Amino acid sequence: MKKADRIYYGGDYNPDQWDDKTIEEDMRLFKKAGINLLTLPVFSWARLEPDEGVYCFEWLDRIIDKIWENGIYVCLATPTTAQPAWLSTRYPEVLPVDIAGRKRTHGMRVFFCVNSLKYRERAAAIAEEMAKRYAHHPALAMWHVSNEYGTYCYCPTCQAKFRLWLRRRYGTLEELNRRWHTSFWGRVLTSFEEVTLPTELNDDYRFNPAIQLDYMRFVTDSTAECFMNEYQVLKKYNPEIPIQTNMSGYIKKLDQFTLTKNLDIVGWDNYPWPDDPPYFVAMKHDIMRGLKGGRSFILTEQSPNQQNWQPYNLLKRPGEVRRLSYQAMAHGADTCLFFQMRQSIAGQEKFHGAVISHSGREDTRVFRECTQLGKELQSLGDSFLEGCTPAKAGILFDWNNWWALELASGPSKDMDYLKTVSLYYETLYRQNIPVDILPYDAEVSGYDLIVAPMLYMTKEGVAEHLKDFVRDGGTLVTTVMSGLADENDRCIFGAYPGKLKDLLGIWVEETDALRPYEKNRMKLSDKLALAKAEYDCGFLCDIIHTEGGAQVLAAYGEDFYAGCPCATENSYGKGKAYYIGTQPEQAFLDDFMEMVCGCCGLKPICQTSEDVEVTLRVSEKAEVMFIINHGKTEGYIDFGTDTLTGLLDQTKLTGRMIIAPGDVIVARRG
């Protein structure tokens, strides 16, 4: 497969909006800014195919040739995210039906039914025309299929396909009734034709989590098929060109582990909210890196300045886009791409940031910062491309588990799986300990520590793998809301945490759901020596009983269950399994996880001050360290006796080094 020999730098370009004079000026500005890749024509289906089977590619030929003449590569996007009006009006079956049962009309982007045979037919046709024309063009660096999949549709086509999907998954109606437990509320089915999609028309999207859970799986599978419809066409004409599609920053809609199985490389759009802390942004990058087993990914979009679709669209502060760009690369990105290159003059995103603003000037703050970043990326060459992140700590993450937890009616409306995972991720991030995000079926034997927050859904084989992991000497940390349900959200018979009960040496009798203003206290036992003797906790409080030798590390300080265990440790084979039966304050998690990491022999890459992040990527060519000061004051990193070479300025780095507020160091080790 074709590999990059540089960090691709650039992003979405929409030349069909501009005249020739503007395009010529753009080429000059792109070269000045160090841009070496442009993504196009993402939204140009209507211009490329103005009527069914009538193609107009000459304008795109000229643009691609012009780009290549200026030494810039292209990422060619199939424009299938925004079907032309003639397709929507002539074949209305391509339009989605929303959850309220309303047939939508033409307008929005990503506004099509992924199961529409007519949509797939025309999407494959335009993809084939592009592949025949450009698959061997020297400018072509990669393919980009559609854009930000994620439309849920409830049309008759989807209903019919959902019934077929259920037949394939469960085989018989008896098995479907058993898995969905339809005897509850008298929902027994006597035919697959009685299955309806979970919508507002029947409220099953709220009141029958088993149906909604399977529907979300079905949408993911359908979307993956829709992607493959174009992937296979493109691959046929030149198998050497890598193919990706970009994941929306709102990643919950589709099971990304399933969707990305057949991508050559993962792409995703990073649009953090202004108040997202650095560890939360880093965690999403690590999730993307985890989708293909630790392989690098493509940062397909980020904004070079403010977004326009948030309630309050803050400007990126000086140096912020540089930090965000390096943070993405530090966690596995091999590209640094923006939306957008030139600011649109009208439409929904006319106020969205761009490398070239409405002014068209090169003396703007944003253009100067992008130019500086472009020069720096040129100096880095291909030193870390396809580099991996060596990690001995892993966090289990699962979309089915995420959906099921938040579909459940109770015990609390504030269930937030991603936030809970991030609380534990933050503890490792603060210690500068590398972490891999892993699917539930991942091979974990090579890790020293596995963290499994809210392991609510115990899929087939997961509990057994975790038992083997701990028995062989590994350390497991899991939490409240673990071991409760199977893959169809049916509760486990017997005491919680179900199949994990023996491993953890406990059983859970009840779980109290506290209101946001309520708290309890964790009183530590003599077996757990942390910075404090007591910590706050809240949200959920398991009433735990030890069974089989588990040691009590902390007990509740208040309420009728005062004195009951809330944190335990169990020796199992050669390893240990910890259970945190509540949501502790972050200070406890920081102190506790630091202790656990110490016991596992996990050490930070380097010692740093607070707010300084350090990561390592190892490629065939180099070991490259990224050091980012996210703080507003000076920080430090201690390299010890190692001597590194700064790749941005070729300085030698050793010992304790000061890093300015907001600054970045990229250094080669060895």
Disulfide bonds with the S-S distance in Angstrom:
none
